[in-house]
Amino acid sequence: MEFILDTINLEEIRDGVDHMPIVGITSNPSIVKKTSPKDFFGHMRQVREIIGMSRCLHVQIVATKAEDMIAEAHTIFKEIDDQVYIKVPTSYEGVKAMKALKAEGANVTATAVYTTMQAYMALEAGADYLAPYFNRIANLGGDPVALISNVAKRIEEGHYDCKILAASFHALSQVEEALNAGSQAVTAPYGILKTVFANPNIDKAVNDFNSDWYDVYGQDTSICDLAKEQ
């Protein structure tokens, strides 16, 4: 199970990586617009510096023709690093680009997945990750849970070296649904992942435990304080 942040906001990345078990960062043109860095490549190199090479970095191309997609991927490798996962829309031209990039040994994330058949095409093209758009599929009247479940079963039965990277979430409940349906990874905004801990019952439990502790050892006395007294 992989938790990935869908942001290029440097402060969100620093805080998220510091506090949560984040294994990577995803971006797309709309995510980039929210931060609007003047120096795109310089900014993405900063993202890589924060997350290190042990975490994955997914960067989306904007070209629509396969040859141009491949050229943009090569530019990303040159300007950031060659370990970036190139996010390629799962279009007719996109699948062609995926095949070519995988033949070169590149990392590929198939994005803009709305249907099971799109996912199957990307699987056969060799994509490392498949990114179905959970909330968008639901808004269009589709069933993202069924899609993820069917594709997860196909990956397991066919022994594909690929993971489902569910994306496009409106709420934390959708993230949980995607994971329960068989998605091996999810990418979500910083704010949505933080709501995991926005539960007043957590704070109440901690406060109750601490109150009992302080009743015994004195207000604000920590475990470290007790050790110092010996």
Summary of the structure (lengths in Angstrom):
residues: 230
radius of gyration: 20.9
end to end distance: 43.4
largest distance: 71.2
contacts: 714
relative contact order: 0.11
helix: 56%
strand: 18%
